[in-house]
């Protein structure tokens, strides 16, 4: 398809973008809009939560699972937590 591709970047250099900027200044800080909510609610609002059951099923069934998602979706923090809780 004729979609726009993301620019390539080399590890160790500044990445091509972030989710949200803090104020008008350039910053690599990602703001948690849900910080005043209970932790359980914050976790349920992460995009990865909708796929929790499928991810646990795939991890149980297959030796290797590759999860791809945008920055801030919960891949790094939530999958280990799901395994711990399972």
C-alpha positions in Angstrom: 0.0 0.0 0.0 1.0 3.6 -0.3 1.3 4.2 3.4 3.9 6.5 4.8 6.9 4.7 6.2 8.6 5.7 9.5 12.2 7.1 9.2 14.9 4.6 10.0 17.2 5.4 13.0 20.3 3.9 14.4 20.3 2.7 18.1 22.3 5.1 20.3 21.0 8.1 18.4 17.9 10.2 19.2 14.8 8.3 18.1 12.4 9.6 15.4 9.6 10.7 17.8 7.7 10.3 21.1 4.1 9.8 22.2 3.5 13.1 23.8 5.6 16.2 24.6 5.5 17.9 28.0 4.3 21.4 27.2 5.6 23.2 24.2 9.2 22.5 24.7 11.0 19.5 23.1 11.2 16.7 25.6 11.5 12.9 25.7 9.2 12.7 28.7 6.1 10.7 28.2 3.3 11.9 30.4 1.0 9.5 32.3 -2.5 11.1 32.0 -3.8 8.4 34.4 -1.4 8.9 37.2 -4.1 9.8 39.7 -6.1 6.6 39.0 -5.6 3.3 41.0 -2.8 1.2 39.6 -5.2 -1.5 38.5 -7.2 0.9 36.5 -4.0 2.4 34.9 -2.9 -1.1 33.9 -6.3 -1.9 32.4 -6.2 1.3 30.3 -2.9 0.3 28.6 -3.5 -0.9 25.0 -1.9 -4.3 25.7 -4.5 -5.2 28.3 -7.1 -5.9 25.6 -4.8 -8.8 24.4 -3.9 -10.2 27.8 -5.6 -13.5 27.4 -4.3 -14.1 23.9 -0.8 -13.2 24.9 -0.9 -15.6 27.9 -2.3 -18.4 25.6 0.4 -17.8 23.0 3.1 -17.8 25.6 1.8 -21.1 27.0 1.5 -22.7 23.6 4.5 -21.5 21.7 8.2 -21.5 22.6 8.8 -18.0 21.1 6.3 -15.1 20.8 7.2 -11.8 19.3 5.1 -8.8 20.5 5.2 -5.6 18.4 3.6 -2.4 19.6 4.1 1.3 19.9 6.1 2.9 22.8 3.9 3.1 25.9 1.5 0.2 25.1 2.7 -1.9 28.1 4.8 -4.5 26.4 7.8 -4.3 28.7 6.0 -3.7 31.9 2.9 -5.8 31.6 3.9 -9.1 30.0 6.2 -10.0 32.9 3.4 -8.9 35.3 0.9 -11.1 33.4 3.3 -14.1 33.7 3.9 -13.4 37.4 0.1 -13.3 38.0 -0.7 -16.4 35.9 
